[in-house]
Amino acid sequence: MDWDLISFITGSKIRFRLLTTLNKEKRTPTELSKFLKIHISAVSRTLIELTNKELVKCLTGKRTKFKYYSITKKGKELLRNINDETKTDIT
């Protein structure tokens, strides 16, 4: 279990909310921004962080608009670990 990665996610409400939202369905940054009521720049910055940690992936490659993101297998496993260790309901 990677406690540094757990701390990275749980230490930021935005990271945690984006990851749990993408655990339910694929979305674009604009959809995430509207759904979570978070400024688009914060969503974009956080998606880059989560992508760099291989917790989410862009499904639309090199497109510049209407990029869809989804959670990775590693991201789902991390959320399960967070749920098991902290009793935080991620469903």
N, C-alpha and C positions, 0 to 999 in steps of 0.2 A: 504494500500500500504506500502510495506516495503522499506523505503528509504535507510536503511543500506545495504540491499541486492542490491538495484539499484546501490548504490555507490560502492559496492564490485565489481560488474560486469563492470561498466563503468570506474572504476578507473584503469583497466588493459586492454590494447589492446589485449593481448593474451586471457584472459578470455572471453572478448566480441566476439572476432573472432571465438574462438572455439564454443561458445554457438550458435552464428548465423549460423555457418557452420553445426552444428549438427541439427539445426532447419530445414535444407533443406534435409539432408539425414544421414543415419547411416554410421559411419566410424570407422576404427581401428586407434589406435594412430599413426601407421606408415603412413597411408593414410592422416591423419590430418597433420602430420609433413611435408610430401611432398607437399600437396596441399597449406598449409599456409606458407611454407618455414620457419618453426620454428623448432629448435632443438628438437629431440625426448624427451630429458630429461625435457624440459620446457613443452612439451605437456603432458607428463605423470604426472608431478607435478600438472599441472593445472586441469587435469581430476580428480585427487584425490580431489582437492579443490572443484570442481564443484559437484562431487559425494557426498562429505560430506555435502554440502549445499542442497542436493537432487534436483539439477538442471539438472543433467544428470544421466544416469544409465548404468551399464554394462549389456549387453544382453546375455553374454556368461558365466556367473557364475564364476566358479573357474578356468577356463582355464588360462594357463600362456602365450599362444601365440594366435594371431589372435582374440583378444578381440574386440567385436563390442560395440560401445557406441551410445546411442541416447539421445535426450533431453526428459525431463519428462514434464508432464502437468504443474508442478510448473515452470519449465524453460520456457515453451512457454508463460505462463501467465506473467512471469517477463519481457520477451522480448516485449510483447504487452504493458505492463506498461511503459517500457523504451521508446518505440516508441511514445506512447501517450503523455508522459510528456516531452520528450526532442526533439521530432520531428526527431529522428534518424531513418532513413529507415532501417529496419531489413530484408526486403524481398530480 
